[in-house]
Amino acid sequence: MKTPSKTNGKGSNFAISREVGGRHYNKLKIQPIEFITANNLDFIDGNIVKYAVRQKQGESDNERYDKIIHYCELAKIFKHFLVGLPIYGF
């Protein structure tokens, strides 16, 4: 999958170069959304990547690691224990 360029060819910014509500992604060399879509990650794995590479202002390392652990726990539940249950459609 091709990743979008940061401009549309006319010099104006594309949505990928804009960030709403913070600056924790624009400083990265590659934004999580680019990595997640290029690697076809699902929602839960995408969130693990997102939380691993960003740190919001005022957020401690422990808070960030707790978010990552929480999504890893969710992945174990939803991807392994609930597989095949009709209410989840896996």
C-alpha positions as CSV (number, residue, x, y, z in Angstrom):
1,M,0.0,0.0,0.0
2,K,1.3,3.4,-0.9
3,T,1.5,6.0,1.8
4,P,0.1,9.5,1.0
5,S,2.6,12.3,0.5
6,K,2.4,15.2,2.9
7,T,1.4,17.6,0.1
8,N,-1.1,17.3,-2.7
9,G,1.4,18.4,-5.4
10,K,0.4,22.0,-5.2
11,G,2.2,22.8,-2.0
12,S,-0.8,22.8,0.2
13,N,-0.9,20.5,3.2
14,F,-2.7,17.2,3.1
15,A,-4.7,15.9,6.1
16,I,-1.7,13.8,7.2
17,S,0.4,16.9,7.9
18,R,-2.3,18.4,10.1
19,E,-3.0,17.5,13.7
20,V,-6.1,18.4,15.7
21,G,-5.9,18.6,19.4
22,G,-2.1,18.2,20.0
23,R,1.3,17.9,18.5
24,H,2.3,14.4,19.6
25,Y,2.2,12.9,16.1
26,N,3.6,15.6,13.8
27,K,7.0,15.4,15.4
28,L,7.4,11.8,14.4
29,K,9.3,10.7,11.3
30,I,6.3,8.5,10.3
31,Q,2.9,9.0,11.7
32,P,1.2,6.0,13.3
33,I,-1.7,6.1,10.8
34,E,0.9,5.7,7.9
35,F,2.6,2.7,9.6
36,I,-0.8,1.1,10.7
37,T,-2.3,1.2,7.2
38,A,0.9,0.3,5.4
39,N,1.0,-2.9,7.5
40,N,-2.7,-3.6,7.5
41,L,-2.9,-3.6,11.3
42,D,-6.3,-4.0,12.9
43,F,-7.9,-1.6,15.4
44,I,-6.3,-3.1,18.5
45,D,-2.8,-3.6,17.1
46,G,-3.0,-0.1,15.6
47,N,-3.8,1.4,19.1
48,I,-0.8,-0.5,20.5
49,V,1.5,1.1,17.9
50,K,-0.2,4.5,18.4
51,Y,0.3,4.5,22.2
52,A,3.9,3.2,21.8
53,V,5.1,6.0,19.7
54,R,3.4,9.0,21.2
55,Q,3.5,10.8,24.5
56,K,0.9,13.4,25.2
57,Q,1.9,16.5,27.1
58,G,1.5,15.7,30.8
59,E,1.3,12.0,30.3
60,S,3.8,9.9,32.3
61,D,5.6,6.9,30.9
62,N,3.7,4.7,33.3
63,E,0.3,6.0,32.0
64,R,1.5,5.4,28.4
65,Y,2.7,1.8,29.3
66,D,-0.6,1.1,31.1
67,K,-2.5,2.0,27.9
68,I,-0.3,-0.3,25.9
69,I,-0.7,-3.1,28.4
70,H,-4.5,-2.5,28.4
71,Y,-4.7,-2.9,24.6
72,C,-2.5,-6.0,24.7
73,E,-4.9,-7.5,27.3
74,L,-7.9,-6.5,25.0
75,A,-6.1,-8.2,22.1
76,K,-5.8,-11.4,24.0
77,I,-9.4,-11.4,24.9
78,F,-10.9,-10.4,21.6
79,K,-8.5,-12.2,19.3
80,H,-8.2,-15.4,21.2
81,F,-10.9,-16.0,23.8
82,L,-13.9,-14.6,21.9
83,V,-13.1,-15.9,18.5
84,G,-16.1,-17.6,16.9
85,L,-18.7,-16.1,19.2
86,P,-21.6,-14.9,17.1
87,I,-21.9,-11.5,18.9
88,Y,-18.4,-10.5,17.9
89,G,-18.4,-11.9,14.3
90,F,-14.8,-13.1,14.4
